[in-house]
Amino acid sequence: MLLAIDIGNTNITLGLYEGDELGARWRLATNYEHMPDQYGLQLVGLLDHAGHTAQDISGICLASVVPPLTGKIMEACRNYLHKEPLVVDTGVKTGVRIRYEDPRAVGADRIVDAAAVQHLYGGPACVVDFGTATTFDAITAEGDYLGGAIAPGIGIAAEALYLRTSKLLRVDLQRPPSVIGRNTTHAMQSGLLFGYVFLVEGMVARFRKELGSQMKVIATGGLAEVIAKETTVIDILAPWLTLDGLKLIWDMNLGKLQV
């Protein structure tokens, strides 16, 4: 059984693969203060909740955009799951040619997503990832990672409204009754939700002009489903895309060598 771990700035996403099938999966809040033992106990607890033990784990594949946590979670995997993780980094086979000006500047999660899209859906494609940032990644018809765009995530925008104004409150990201809010909460929800819907639609239209009319749009990340309900430009909803990419990269590098 493979454990896939994606360490993001806001969430840590984990999933268990039995063969090619994704079984139990979790999204946890990223906690920069946790020590390796705390993460280790958390991993053991998640496995126990899913009816498994550390002995059931045959491998671990990990991607991270949070360097301070990478070492902590690797140590937790060694000490509590007794496995050395495969970390997606320079030298790891991904099957993706990176055409960014500085390939080392591309987040590991974006390359992992590109690997999954190349294998599962094919290009040309635009991957919209609703994470801490809202990212748009361009995958060519040949499966190359071309580049993309980065915008503040919905959570960052909502928090900025709360922190930088005197009278606005924190609000849940929910669909308001109408675009025109009749109270402050609904007005903020309208601006956040529908504003990001129009951001996605506009960026997708511009990406399509450069990638071609056959471009697929794949949405992933914790808020992908919320946005997908409000627009028709998203072709494929894949909330666990990064985990699927980690499984594929594991197979390219080590999976076929496991007993």
Sequence and secondary structure as in RCSB ss.txt:
>XXXX:A:sequence
MLLAIDIGNTNITLGLYEGDELGARWRLATNYEHMPDQYGLQLVGLLDHAGHTAQDISGICLASVVPPLTGKIME
ACRNYLHKEPLVVDTGVKTGVRIRYEDPRAVGADRIVDAAAVQHLYGGPACVVDFGTATTFDAITAEGDYLGGAI
APGIGIAAEALYLRTSKLLRVDLQRPPSVIGRNTTHAMQSGLLFGYVFLVEGMVARFRKELGSQMKVIATGGLAE
VIAKETTVIDILAPWLTLDGLKLIWDMNLGKLQV
>XXXX:A:secstr
 EEEEEE SSEEEEEEEETTEEEEEEEEE  TT  HHHHHHHHHHHHHHTT  GGG  EEEEEES HHHHHHHHH
HIIIII    EE  TT   S  B SSSGGGS HHHHHHHHHHHHHT SSEEEEEESSEEEEEEE TTS EEEEEE
EE HHHHHHHHHHS SS         SSSS SSHHHHHHHHHHHHHHHHHHHHHHHHHHHH TT EEEEESTTHH
HHHTT S   EE TTHHHHHHHHHHHHHTGGG  
